[in-house]
Amino acid sequence: MVKFLSKLTQGEEPNEPGFQSHKVRLKKLRQVRAQRQRRRTLIAVSCGGTLAAIGIIWFSFEQNLPNSGKLAAVTAVREETLTFKSADKAIFYQAGPAT
């Protein structure tokens, strides 16, 4: 009631075109809040779905990689040296510092 009276003293009358009652203002405020809540929910669901999809792709990629213990063709003599061997155990490529 005090706000209504203060508006009347400021020259904003209930019959003027720019005047909005408290019910109209509350209705608009509720609409804005509902829009913000829908937007936040949509963003949260989108982010969650994206993260889930990335996790599934990552997991399937990791499952398709071979076990490093099964890679007999690639051996490391030292930490800096990488050696590739053929099926008959002959070295065909070795990278790293020379001894």
Backbone torsions as a table, in degrees:
resi	resn	phi	psi	omega
1	MET	NA	-35.4	-179.1
2	VAL	-65.4	-40.8	178.3
3	LYS	-63.9	-39.6	179.2
4	PHE	-62.5	-44.7	179.4
5	LEU	-66.8	-36.9	179.4
6	SER	-67.2	-34.1	176.8
7	LYS	-67.8	-37.4	178.0
8	LEU	-65.3	-36.5	179.8
9	THR	-74.4	-23.2	178.8
10	GLN	-84.0	-2.5	176.9
11	GLY	99.3	1.3	179.5
12	GLU	-94.4	104.5	-176.5
13	GLU	-90.4	152.5	177.7
14	PRO	-60.3	-22.7	-178.4
15	ASN	-90.8	-6.6	-179.8
16	GLU	-74.3	153.3	-176.4
17	PRO	-66.0	-30.0	-178.2
18	GLY	-84.1	-4.6	-175.8
19	PHE	-77.6	136.2	174.9
20	GLN	-126.1	132.6	178.3
21	SER	-73.8	165.6	-179.6
22	HIS	-64.8	-29.7	178.5
23	LYS	-67.4	-40.2	178.8
24	VAL	-67.3	-42.2	178.7
25	ARG	-63.0	-42.8	178.4
26	LEU	-64.8	-38.4	178.6
27	LYS	-63.2	-44.1	178.4
28	LYS	-65.4	-40.2	179.1
29	LEU	-63.3	-41.2	177.9
30	ARG	-65.2	-38.1	177.7
31	GLN	-64.4	-42.9	179.2
32	VAL	-64.5	-42.8	178.5
33	ARG	-62.7	-41.4	179.2
34	ALA	-64.7	-40.4	177.7
35	GLN	-63.1	-42.9	178.7
36	ARG	-63.9	-40.8	179.9
37	GLN	-65.5	-42.0	176.8
38	ARG	-62.0	-42.0	180.0
39	ARG	-64.0	-44.7	179.0
40	ARG	-62.9	-40.9	179.1
41	THR	-64.6	-42.9	179.0
42	LEU	-62.4	-42.6	178.6
43	ILE	-64.6	-43.6	-179.5
44	ALA	-63.8	-43.1	179.7
45	VAL	-66.3	-40.3	179.1
46	SER	-63.6	-45.2	179.0
47	CYS	-64.7	-42.8	179.0
48	GLY	-63.0	-42.8	178.2
49	GLY	-65.3	-39.3	178.3
50	THR	-64.6	-44.7	178.8
51	LEU	-64.3	-38.7	178.1
52	ALA	-64.8	-42.2	179.0
53	ALA	-64.2	-42.1	178.1
54	ILE	-63.0	-41.1	178.6
55	GLY	-63.8	-41.2	178.9
56	ILE	-65.1	-44.0	178.5
57	ILE	-62.9	-43.9	179.6
58	TRP	-61.4	-45.3	-178.8
59	PHE	-62.8	-44.5	-179.9
60	SER	-66.1	-35.9	176.5
61	PHE	-64.5	-43.9	179.6
62	GLU	-64.6	-35.5	179.9
63	GLN	-69.0	-28.2	-178.3
64	ASN	-85.1	-11.3	178.3
65	LEU	-74.8	142.4	178.2
66	PRO	-74.6	155.3	177.2
67	ASN	-68.9	135.5	-177.2
68	SER	-66.9	-22.0	176.6
69	GLY	-72.5	-21.8	-179.6
70	LYS	-84.7	-9.0	-179.1
71	LEU	-84.1	83.2	-179.0
72	ALA	-78.3	-20.2	-177.9
73	ALA	-76.4	-19.2	-179.8
74	VAL	-112.9	118.0	178.9
75	THR	-129.9	154.4	177.6
76	ALA	-116.5	114.8	177.6
77	VAL	-73.7	-45.8	173.3
78	ARG	-126.3	176.5	178.6
79	GLU	-66.0	-31.0	-177.1
80	GLU	-91.3	-10.4	-173.7
81	THR	-107.4	136.8	177.6
82	LEU	-124.2	127.8	-176.7
83	THR	-122.8	131.7	174.5
84	PHE	-107.8	130.2	179.7
85	LYS	-117.3	149.9	176.5
86	SER	-82.8	-178.5	-177.5
87	ALA	-64.2	-29.8	179.4
88	ASP	-92.2	20.1	175.1
89	LYS	69.2	15.4	176.0
90	ALA	-84.4	136.3	179.8
91	ILE	-77.1	122.9	177.2
92	PHE	-115.1	-10.3	174.3
93	TYR	-155.6	132.1	176.7
94	GLN	-140.1	126.0	-178.5
95	ALA	-121.2	139.8	178.2
96	GLY	143.2	-176.7	-178.9
97	PRO	-70.7	142.6	-179.9
98	ALA	-77.2	148.4	179.5
99	THR	-95.3	NA	NA
